[in-house]
């Protein structure tokens, strides 16, 4: 058997796992180096270290290509320019790494949402575009007076996309902080930090992120009641069983996107020497 035949026989998921493990090892080595007294990375160096590529995705059709040194320099400069509190360079880098691998031309048509016979405008509305992966429908809402082709071009231009992203991200962080303060003022312990809530809202929308807060709180309450036998004390076995079924039906109670981005943000702060 030739090497090519051996390689082709390896399941794609196994190669993906190997890639994840390799990247994890690189991340750990980089963190140890900085924590051991090595000079912190610049934003440009971080982008060059973390850039990558993916796709096309079999499910969504998403594609990102390895960003060039020239584009990386432009992106690094813009990140430094627009990383104004509550944002910081590490946070923006974590966001862009998760969304697009820093590729300003990243396109994800979300083919799973396509409808047979749809026109270009309809396809645009469910496409994520550029370094910030702006949703096409969202772009039309932001830029209602220009053709969708022009809106797409703007999303692919880092000099427009990064300032626009910074405005959106700052708004989400301010909103998440307000929600956090509101919950605390009512004696409710938040199930995640304001940053994780903001990160999740960028991916799932504000309503989607709050639904996860509600579901996580409900799941915790139901689980506590079941585990401590409270429902058995105040009701019958049928109610206990139906409540267990309720817990099984609770969906979207986790913050996978937000938690992952939060972990990457912490890692990047270390690499950049941020406090």
C-alpha positions as CSV (number, residue, x, y, z in Angstrom):
1,X,0.0,0.0,0.0
2,X,1.4,3.4,-0.9
3,X,1.6,6.3,1.5
4,X,-1.1,8.1,-0.4
5,X,-3.4,5.1,0.0
6,X,-2.6,4.9,3.7
7,X,-3.4,8.6,4.1
8,X,-6.6,8.4,2.2
9,X,-7.8,5.5,4.4
10,X,-7.5,7.5,7.6
11,X,-10.9,8.9,8.7
12,X,-11.1,12.7,8.4
13,X,-12.3,13.0,12.0
14,X,-9.1,11.3,13.2
15,X,-7.0,13.8,11.2
16,X,-9.1,16.6,12.8
17,X,-8.4,15.3,16.3
18,X,-4.7,15.1,15.5
19,X,-4.7,18.8,14.3
20,X,-6.6,19.9,17.5
21,X,-4.1,18.1,19.7
22,X,-1.2,19.6,17.8
23,X,-2.6,23.1,18.1
24,X,-3.3,22.5,21.8
25,X,0.3,21.5,22.3
26,X,1.5,24.6,20.5
27,X,-0.8,26.8,22.7
28,X,0.5,25.2,25.9
29,X,4.2,25.6,24.8
30,X,3.6,29.3,23.9
31,X,1.9,30.0,27.3
32,X,4.7,28.3,29.2
33,X,7.3,30.4,27.3
34,X,5.5,33.7,28.2
35,X,4.9,32.7,31.8
36,X,8.5,31.7,32.0
37,X,9.6,35.2,31.3
38,X,9.8,35.3,27.5
39,X,8.9,38.5,25.8
40,X,5.2,38.9,25.2
41,X,4.0,38.6,21.6
42,X,2.9,41.6,19.6
43,X,-0.6,41.5,18.1
44,X,0.9,40.9,14.7
45,X,3.0,38.0,16.0
46,X,0.0,36.5,17.6
47,X,-2.0,36.7,14.4
48,X,0.8,35.0,12.5
49,X,1.0,32.3,15.1
50,X,-2.7,31.7,15.3
51,X,-3.7,32.1,11.6
52,X,-4.9,29.0,9.8
53,X,-7.4,27.7,7.3
54,X,-10.4,25.5,7.1
55,X,-13.0,24.2,4.7
56,X,-14.9,23.9,2.7
57,X,-17.1,22.5,5.4
58,X,-19.2,19.6,4.1
59,X,-22.2,20.9,6.0
60,X,-22.0,24.7,5.7
61,X,-19.6,25.3,2.8
62,X,-17.6,27.6,5.0
63,X,-14.0,28.5,3.9
64,X,-11.2,30.4,5.5
65,X,-7.7,30.8,4.0
66,X,-4.4,31.5,5.7
67,X,-4.1,35.2,6.0
68,X,-1.1,36.8,4.3
69,X,1.6,38.7,6.1
70,X,0.5,41.9,4.5
71,X,-3.2,41.4,5.5
72,X,-2.1,40.4,9.0
73,X,-0.2,43.6,9.4
74,X,-3.2,45.7,8.4
75,X,-5.5,43.7,10.7
76,X,-3.1,44.0,13.6
77,X,-2.9,47.7,13.2
78,X,-6.7,48.0,13.1
79,X,-7.1,45.8,16.2
80,X,-4.7,47.9,18.2
81,X,-6.5,51.1,17.0
82,X,-10.0,49.9,17.9
83,X,-9.2,47.9,21.1
84,X,-10.8,50.6,23.3
85,X,-12.2,49.6,26.7
86,X,-14.2,47.5,27.4
87,X,-12.5,45.8,24.5
88,X,-8.8,44.8,24.5
89,X,-6.5,43.4,21.8
90,X,-6.6,39.9,23.2
91,X,-10.4,39.8,23.3
92,X,-10.7,41.0,19.6
93,X,-8.0,38.5,18.6
94,X,-9.9,35.7,20.3
95,X,-13.1,36.7,18.6
96,X,-11.6,36.9,15.1
97,X,-9.6,33.7,15.6
98,X,-12.9,31.9,16.5
99,X,-14.9,33.4,13.7
100,X,-12.6,33.4,10.7
101,X,-9.0,32.5,11.6
102,X,-8.3,36.2,10.9
103,X,-9.1,35.8,7.2
104,X,-10.8,39.0,5.9
105,X,-12.2,37.0,3.0
106,X,-13.7,34.2,5.0
107,X,-17.1,33.2,3.7
108,X,-19.6,30.8,5.2
109,X,-22.7,30.4,3.0
110,X,-24.5,28.2,5.6
111,X,-25.6,25.8,2.9
112,X,-27.7,23.9,5.5
113,X,-30.1,26.9,5.5
114,X,-30.3,27.1,1.7
115,X,-33.7,26.7,-0.1
116,X,-33.9,25.1,-3.5
117,X,-34.2,27.7,-6.3
118,X,-33.3,30.7,-4.0
119,X,-31.8,33.8,-5.7
120,X,-28.5,35.5,-4.9
121,X,-30.1,37.9,-2.4
122,X,-31.8,35.1,-0.5
123,X,-28.5,33.2,-0.4
124,X,-26.7,36.3,0.8
125,X,-29.1,36.7,3.7
126,X,-27.9,33.4,5.3
127,X,-24.2,33.9,4.5
128,X,-21.6,34.9,7.1
129,X,-19.0,37.2,5.6
130,X,-15.5,38.5,6.4
131,X,-13.2,38.6,9.4
132,X,-16.2,39.3,11.7
133,X,-18.5,36.8,10.0
134,X,-21.3,39.4,9.7
135,X,-24.6,37.7,8.8
136,X,-26.0,38.9,5.4
137,X,-29.4,39.7,6.8
138,X,-27.7,41.6,9.6
139,X,-25.7,43.6,7.1
140,X,-28.8,44.6,5.2
141,X,-30.3,45.8,8.5
142,X,-27.2,47.8,9.2
143,X,-26.9,49.2,5.7
144,X,-30.4,49.5,4.4
145,X,-29.8,52.1,1.7
146,X,-27.1,50.3,-0.3
147,X,-27.2,47.3,-2.6
148,X,-26.4,43.9,-1.0
149,X,-23.3,43.6,-3.2
150,X,-21.9,46.8,-1.7
151,X,-22.7,45.6,1.8
152,X,-20.9,42.4,1.1
153,X,-17.8,44.3,-0.2
154,X,-17.8,46.3,3.1
155,X,-17.9,43.2,5.2
156,X,-14.9,41.9,3.3
157,X,-12.9,45.1,3.9
158,X,-11.1,45.1,7.2
159,X,-11.0,48.9,7.3
160,X,-14.8,48.8,7.6
161,X,-15.4,45.5,9.2
162,X,-13.0,45.9,12.2
163,X,-14.4,49.3,13.4
164,X,-17.9,48.0,12.8
165,X,-17.2,44.9,14.8
166,X,-15.7,46.9,17.6
167,X,-18.8,49.0,17.9
168,X,-21.0,45.9,17.9
169,X,-18.8,44.1,20.5
170,X,-18.6,47.1,22.8
171,X,-22.4,47.4,22.6
172,X,-22.8,43.7,23.5
173,X,-20.4,44.0,26.4
174,X,-22.3,47.0,27.8
175,X,-25.6,45.2,27.4
176,X,-24.3,42.0,29.1
177,X,-23.0,44.0,32.0
178,X,-26.4,45.6,32.4
179,X,-28.1,42.2,32.3
180,X,-25.6,40.9,34.9
181,X,-26.3,43.8,37.2
182,X,-30.0,43.5,36.8
183,X,-29.9,39.8,37.8
184,X,-27.7,40.5,40.8
185,X,-30.0,43.3,41.9
186,X,-32.8,40.7,42.0
187,X,-30.8,38.3,44.1
188,X,-30.2,35.9,41.1
189,X,-26.7,34.5,40.8
190,X,-25.7,34.8,37.1
191,X,-24.9,31.5,35.4
192,X,-22.0,33.0,33.4
193,X,-19.8,36.2,33.4
194,X,-20.9,39.3,31.4
195,X,-18.1,38.6,28.9
196,X,-19.4,35.0,28.2
197,X,-22.9,36.3,27.8
198,X,-21.7,39.0,25.3
199,X,-19.6,36.4,23.4
200,X,-22.6,34.0,23.2
201,X,-24.9,36.9,22.1
202,X,-22.6,37.6,19.1
203,X,-23.1,34.0,18.0
204,X,-26.7,33.4,19.0
205,X,-28.2,36.9,19.3
206,X,-29.1,38.6,22.5
207,X,-32.4,36.7,22.8
208,X,-30.6,33.4,22.1
209,X,-28.0,34.1,24.8
210,X,-30.6,35.1,27.4
211,X,-32.5,31.9,26.5
212,X,-29.4,29.9,27.5
213,X,-29.3,31.8,30.8
214,X,-32.9,31.0,31.5
215,X,-32.5,27.4,30.5
216,X,-29.3,26.9,32.5
217,X,-31.1,28.4,35.6
218,X,-34.1,26.2,35.0
219,X,-32.0,23.2,34.5
220,X,-30.1,23.8,37.7
221,X,-33.3,24.3,39.7
222,X,-34.9,21.2,38.4
223,X,-31.8,19.2,38.9
224,X,-31.5,20.4,42.4
225,X,-35.1,19.5,43.1
226,X,-34.7,16.0,41.6
227,X,-31.3,15.3,43.3
228,X,-32.5,16.3,46.7
229,X,-35.9,14.5,46.5
230,X,-37.9,17.8,47.0
231,X,-40.4,16.8,44.4
232,X,-40.9,13.5,46.0
233,X,-41.7,15.1,49.3
234,X,-44.3,17.5,47.9
235,X,-45.8,15.5,45.1
236,X,-46.1,12.0,43.8
237,X,-43.9,9.7,41.8
238,X,-45.7,10.7,38.5
239,X,-44.7,14.4,39.1
240,X,-41.2,13.3,39.9
241,X,-40.9,11.3,36.7
242,X,-42.5,14.1,34.6
243,X,-40.0,16.6,36.1
244,X,-37.1,14.4,35.1
245,X,-38.6,14.4,31.6
246,X,-38.7,18.2,31.7
247,X,-35.0,18.3,32.5
248,X,-34.3,16.1,29.6
249,X,-36.2,18.5,27.3
250,X,-34.3,21.6,28.4
251,X,-32.0,22.5,25.4
252,X,-29.5,25.3,24.7
253,X,-28.5,25.6,28.3
254,X,-24.8,25.7,27.7
255,X,-22.4,28.4,26.5
256,X,-20.1,26.4,24.3
257,X,-19.2,29.3,22.0
258,X,-19.0,31.8,24.8
259,X,-16.9,29.6,27.1
260,X,-14.5,28.6,24.3
261,X,-14.0,32.2,23.4
262,X,-13.5,33.2,27.0
263,X,-10.8,30.6,27.4
264,X,-9.0,31.8,24.3
265,X,-9.3,35.4,25.5
266,X,-7.5,34.4,28.8
267,X,-4.9,32.5,26.8
268,X,-4.2,35.4,24.5
269,X,-4.0,37.9,27.3
270,X,-1.1,35.8,28.7
271,X,0.6,35.7,25.3
272,X,0.2,39.4,24.8
273,X,1.3,40.2,28.3
274,X,-2.0,41.9,29.2
275,X,-3.0,42.1,32.8
